[in-house]
């Protein structure tokens, strides 16, 4: 877990950032810096099997292992006695959705922001591959398989594409168990939408997402029976809306949503 604190002004709140599959905290340097610029502390760690964590790369025994990693970050944020905003990207968005049911209301964030949350895959493997994966999950759960994500499919930003090609810490392969747990978690999120807690929610989605099925994101969003929710889609953007050319516009929309809600707390 890392903390980036506001140094030269009074902090307005604390962001808990949950990254996506295959990546880790270093890819959020720009987001962290901008949040600090606007007066927000940031707390973030690397998820199990990714980044600087120990253990088998790209593997998780249970999706619940992610909750065990994220809940301490949420607890740490509450120690500041400031409003807490949770920002989850992609699989981190899925984790951020499901973890709300694993904690008491006192530990939940005041505001939840989701960036292209993984509520459905854009490219579902053929039936025979899914059958093979299911068998491997039972027989060889840690066997490593290519993630299937093409280089550059997350963002159009050339600088980010170049840095990612040089970054050996990014996870390119995932285990059969990981894939099975991800599929089950997506189903849990959709099945549990009726019981989703009444939190202010802002969903930011790339219109040309090559990784997450945006129609599944909208389907989940539309089922939510909560008082305050907003969905914003950037038509030409790829999956990583906060790493895209034009990311400042996304960031400012997020800050506008957060600022208005903080005044209502």
N, C-alpha and C positions, 0 to 999 in steps of 0.2 A: 504494500500500500504506500502511495505517495501523496503528499499534501503540498499544494501550491497556494500560499496565502497572500492576500492583499497586503501590501506593505505601506503604502503612502496615503491611505484613505480608510474611512470606516467601511467595513464590509456590509453588503446588503443581504447576502445569503451565501449558501454553500451548494455547489453543484457536485453531485455524485455521478461520475461518468462510467458507463459500462460498455466496453468495446465489443466489437463483433468477432466472428470466427476468423481464425488465422492471423489476426493482427495483435497489437499490444499497445501499451500506453504511449510509446514514442511517436506514433502516427497522429497523436492528438496535440502536438506541441502548439500548433496555431490556435486551436480551440481553447486550450488552457490559457494561453497568453491573452487572447481577446476577452475571455471571461474575467481574468484578473484586471485587465484594463477597465472593465465596466464595474469593478467592485465586488467580484464574487470569488470566494475561496473555491478551490477545486480539490476533490478527493478522487483517487483512481488507483486501481491495481491491475494486475494481469490475471486473466482467468486461468483456471487449471489447464495444463497441457499446452499453454501458449506463452509467448514472450519469455520473461525471466523466471517463470515458475519451474519447479522440478517435476519429475514424473514423465510419463510417456507422452511424447509430442502428438498433438491432434487426437488424444484419447480421453474419454471420460467414462467412468463406470456407470454413472447415473447423472441425469440432468440436474438432480438435486445437489450434486457436488458444486455446481455453479452458485447455487443459493448460499451454500456454506462459505463461499469466497466473498460474495457480495454483501451479505448481511453485516459483517464487521465494518465494511465501508459505510453502510447506512448508520450504524451505531456511532461511528466516529464523527460523522457529520452532525448528528444530534447534539454532540457535546458542545458545539459552538453556541447553542441557544439562538440560532438564527433560522430563518426560513430555509428549507431544504428543497432543492430541485434535482430530480433524478433524470439523467439524460442517457438513454440506451440506444445504441446503434445496431441494427441488423439482428444478429443473434443476441446481442446485448439488450436490444429492445424486447425480444421474446423473454429473456431472463427477467427484465424489469417488469414485464406484465405478470409473469407467474409468481415472482417473489413476493408480490403484494399479499398473496394469500398465505404466505409462510410466516408473516410477521404480524404483530399487533398493530392496531391503528396508530399508536403512539410512535411507532418506528417508521411508518410510511412517510414518504415525502409530502411536502405541501403541494407540489406541482410535479407532474410527470410529462416528460418530453420524449417522444420516440422518433428516431431517424430511420426511415425505411425498415421498420421492424420485420423480422423474419416470421411472417405468418403464413407463408406459402412459398414454395420454390418456383422460380421462373422456368427452370428446366428440370422436370421430373424424370429420373432415369427410366429406361424401358423396363417392362415387367420382368424380363429375365434377369436383369441386373438387380432389381429389387429382391427377387427370389434368392439370388446368390448372396446378397448382402444379409438377408434374413437368416440364411443358413450359417453364414460366417459369424453372425452375432452370437449364435448358440455354440458353435464349435470352436471358432477362433476369434473371439471378440476384439482382440488387440491387433489383428492383422491390419496393415496400413494400405490404404487405397488412395489414388489421386482424388483431390477434392472436386475436380471437373471444372474449376473456375479458370477461364482463360485470362492470361496476363492483360491488365488494362481494362477488365470488364467492370471494375468498381468505380473508376473515375476517368474523365476525359483529360484531366490535368496532367500535362506532360512532365512537370517536375515531380509530381507524386509517382507517376509511372516509372520514372527513372530511378527514384530513390528506392522504390519497392523491388526493382530488379537487382539492386545491390544489397538488399537486406536479408541476410541469412537467417534472421530470427523469425521471419514470417513462415507460417505453417502451410505447406503445400499439400500434405497428405493427411487424411483423417482415418480413424479406425472404423470398422464395421459397427461397433457398439455406439460410437459417437453418432453415426448417421441414424441408427435406429432410435436413439434417445432424442435426437432432434425432431424426427418425424412424430414421435409420441408427444413431445412437448408442444409442437404446433397444434396438434389435435386437442390437447388439454386447454390451450389458450382459447380456441374457438368454442369448445364445449362449455368453458367456464365464463363466457362473456356476460351472461345474465347476472352473474354474481360479482362482477368486477367492481371494486370499491369506488365510491363517489369522489374521485380526485379530479382537479382541473387537468385536462389532457390536451396536448398539442402533438399532432402527428405530422411529420415533415417527410414527403415522399418524392422520389425521383420519377418523373414521367416516363423515362426511357430506361428504367431499371432492368438490368440483364441478370440479376441475381435473385431478387425477391419478386414474387408475383404481386403486383400492386393491386390487382382486383381482389385478392384474398385479404390484403390489408384493409381495403375499403369495406369488404364484407364484414370483417371483424368490427371495424369502427362503427359501421351503421347499426350493428346489433347492440351496441352499448347503451344502456339506459342510465346515463349519468347527466348531471345538470350542466356541466361546463366542458365541452369538447370542441376541438377545431381540427380540421384537416386541410393541409395546404400542399398542393402538388406543383412542382416546378417542371414544366412540360418537357424540356430538352435534357434534363439532368439525368445522369446515371445514378447508380446506387448510393454512392457516398456523397450526399448532398452537402455536407460540411467540408468536403475536399474537392468539390467541383469548381471550375471557373464560374465566378459569380457566387461563391460561397458566402461572401459578405452579406448579400441580400438575404440568404437563408438565416445567417446568424442574427441579423437585425430583426427579422420577423420573429425568431425565437425569443429574443430579448424583449421585444414589444409585448408578446403574449405574457411572458413572465412578469414584466414590470407592472402591467395592469392588474394581474392577479395578486401580486404582492401588496398592492395598495388596498386590496379587498380583504386581506387576511385580518 
